[in-house]
Amino acid sequence: MAHVCFTPHLEKHVDCPAQDIDGATVRESLDAVFAKNARLRGYILDDRGRLRQHVVIFVDGKPIVDRERLSDSVTATSEIYVMQALSGG
């Protein structure tokens, strides 16, 4: 199972502890997370299901390429990190 982690910044707004999830792609993995926590979806994806502009996802230390379909591959030993940029001054 892939290990999915979220930044502490997201934890301030919605409960999203790290978890182990089955999925062959980033989309499948996130859908499994969202099935357990639907509120989290709005923080990560826009209304078209694409990654929000100020969110980045890393799989095994590399940023994903497909920000629209989230089709990047995930293995059973992958580490997926979901990060949301902070803005303001």
C-alpha positions, 0 to 999 in steps of 0.5 A, a space after each residue: 500500500 502506498 503511504 499518503 501524507 499531507 502537510 501540517 498546514 492542511 491538518 489545521 483546516 481538515 483532519 487528514 492524517 497520514 494513511 496507507 492506501 491502495 491505488 495504481 495511480 495518484 488519482 486512485 490513491 487520492 480517491 481512496 483517501 477522499 472516500 474516507 474524508 470527502 471534505 479534504 477533496 475541496 482543499 486538493 482538487 478544483 471543481 473539475 477534479 484537477 489539482 489546485 494551482 497552489 497544491 503540489 504532489 510528490 511521489 517518491 520524491 518527484 513532483 507529479 507530471 499530470 496535474 489534470 488526470 493525476 495519472 502518474 503511477 504509484 506502487 505499493 511502496 510509494 510515498 505520496 506527499 501532498 503539499 499546499 503552498 502558503 501565500 501572504 506576507 
